[in-house]
Amino acid sequence: MACGSLARMHKTTLYLPEELQRRLRDVARRTGRPQAELVRCALEGYLEADVAPEPRSIAVGADEGLAGRDSEDWLRMNWVGDDHAR
């Protein structure tokens, strides 16, 4: 999606510190671009740069103190759920 595209937009309210709002307003005025477009572009860039962490393991060697054969007992003792008591 391009930063300026209005396809399927949802309104979001942001609270910005005064200095950040002033800087955003100044850049919008200088560039002739709407503040909302600048915020969308900045947010898209930030989120594209965020890389999801790779899984370390799938319970293999993740905890030297817990063996696979003990995992069900550990879950029973540590599970926090609506229908499970500790």
C-alpha positions in Angstrom: 0.0 0.0 0.0 1.3 3.4 -0.9 1.5 5.9 2.0 -1.0 8.3 0.5 -3.6 5.6 -0.5 -7.0 6.0 1.1 -8.2 2.5 0.4 -10.0 0.9 3.4 -8.8 3.4 6.0 -9.7 3.3 9.6 -9.6 6.3 11.8 -7.1 6.3 14.7 -6.5 9.0 17.2 -2.9 9.7 18.3 -1.7 11.7 21.3 1.6 13.3 20.4 4.0 15.3 22.6 3.8 19.0 21.8 7.3 19.1 20.2 6.6 16.1 18.0 3.3 17.6 16.9 5.0 20.9 16.1 7.7 19.1 14.0 5.0 17.1 12.2 3.0 20.2 11.4 6.2 22.0 10.2 7.2 19.1 7.8 3.6 18.9 6.5 3.6 22.6 5.8 7.0 22.5 4.2 6.3 19.5 2.0 2.7 20.3 1.2 1.7 16.8 2.4 -1.1 16.1 4.9 0.0 15.2 8.5 -1.9 11.9 8.2 0.0 10.9 5.1 3.3 11.6 6.9 2.3 9.6 9.9 1.2 6.6 7.7 4.5 6.7 5.8 6.5 6.8 8.9 4.5 4.0 10.6 4.8 1.8 7.4 8.6 2.3 7.4 8.9 1.5 11.1 6.7 -1.6 10.8 8.5 -2.9 7.6 11.8 -2.6 9.4 10.5 -4.6 12.4 11.6 -8.2 11.9 9.8 -10.9 13.8 12.1 -13.0 15.9 13.0 -16.5 14.6 11.9 -19.3 17.0 14.9 -20.6 19.0 13.6 -24.1 19.1 10.4 -26.1 19.5 10.9 -27.4 23.0 14.1 -29.2 22.0 17.0 -28.3 24.2 15.3 -25.0 25.3 15.5 -25.9 29.0 18.1 -28.2 30.4 16.1 -28.7 33.6 13.0 -30.0 31.9 12.9 -33.2 29.8 10.2 -34.0 27.3 9.0 -36.9 29.4 8.3 -34.4 32.3 6.5 -31.8 30.2 3.0 -32.9 30.9 3.6 -32.9 34.7 5.2 -29.4 34.4 2.2 -28.2 32.4 -0.3 -29.5 35.0 1.6 -27.7 37.8 2.2 -24.4 35.9 -0.8 -24.1 33.7 -2.8 -20.9 34.3 -6.2 -21.2 32.7 -9.9 -20.9 33.4 -10.5 -24.6 33.9 -7.2 -25.5 35.4 -6.1 -25.0 39.1 -2.5 -24.5 40.0 
